């Protein structure tokens, strides 16, 4: 029960970091696919 408020306060930064990681990974894949199409 003591760790629950800490988890709630940490929930938003964790979701933001996860969103940035997913966005970065998707952007990286898009750049790789675009580069592959340009090379071929």
Steps between C-alpha positions, in 0.01 A plus 500: 500500500795733565638464147165573332522886508857480365375277218219745420741797488739299280225379266489811278880531438514126428221530241670804342832315478326195353322716244827667398669159469217365279502818288879483464491134401224557246686799354821295476319218315339753264841655422651154437215401266524832315876454463448147369252624238742776392790254467297255294 
